[in-house]
Amino acid sequence: DAFRFFTAEMNAQSMARLDMENALRRAIDNEEFVLFFQPKVNIISGRISGAEALIRWRRPGHGMVSPALFIPLAEETGLILPLGHWVLETALRQQARWRDDARFTHLNLAINVSARQFRQEDFVPQLLQLLAQTGANPERIKLELTESLLLQDVDSVIATMHALKQHGLGFSLDDFGTGYSSLSYLKRLPLDQIKIDQGFVRDVLNDPKDAAIAHTIIVLADLLGLAVIAEGVETVEHHRFLQEHGCPAFQGYLFGRPEPLEAFEQRVLAG
């Protein structure tokens, strides 16, 4: 007593998704992932001040797989938890190496943490254990959180943030202004930094509204005592506009694409 519809396209999509999920599970077991690093530049020093650690998947027979393809699937299936743990551990080990190298000891490292990962009951002891095991300097680490984390149980999120801040870790709110932002959150959350979303940065030169939003975020962050960084800075003109409006830090293709560790370190040494 029902109608059912079938298309070859739907079947192909389902099979492709299942294939990707199985491959992703194998990739975690086989350690097929690698971290890339995208430079962050501070206007005061005029040099690279740190990087954002970004995961990449070297899938055998397929080359480099875009995170846009596998991260949403990892979120849906729960695989984001072992994947996120690998990212944390690998990034912290790298920061510990920089800590012991005078050439890189000044570098800060931003690490993305998913909402599902951050809400784990044992996330705080798990992260503190990783810090102890790796020897990373928590004062050089910023955890980047997305606004989706604020959709539910904000009090628990705030408590977790405070617990980690007591150990020197910092927090950055990613993609600010694109999702569920509330100005009251900026007052309550123990943040250190907010990021101007690349969607606003992209059109600051030809859209007065985006220009106004970017300027407002910069002023607001300054008044609240928060650092601010603009992502998606791709041209000299974008950089100049943001700089003239008081933005102190930048990330984007103008300063470097996400790249393997060796290439990033060479960029730092080149000055």
Secondary structure, DSSP 4 states (H G I P E B T S, - for coil): -------HHHHHHHHHHHHHHHHHHHHHHHT-EEEEEEEEEETTT-SEEEEEEEEEEEETTTEEEPHHHHHHHHHHHTTHHHHHHHHHHHHHHHHHHHHT-TTTTT-EEEEE--HHHHT-TTHHHHHHHHHHHHT--GGGEEEEE-GGGGGS-HHHHHHHHHHHHTTT-EEEEEEETSSS--HHHHHHS--SEEEE-HHHHHTTTT-HHHHHHHHHHHHHHHHTT-EEEEE---SHHHHHHHHHTT--EEESTTT---B-HHHHHHHHHH-
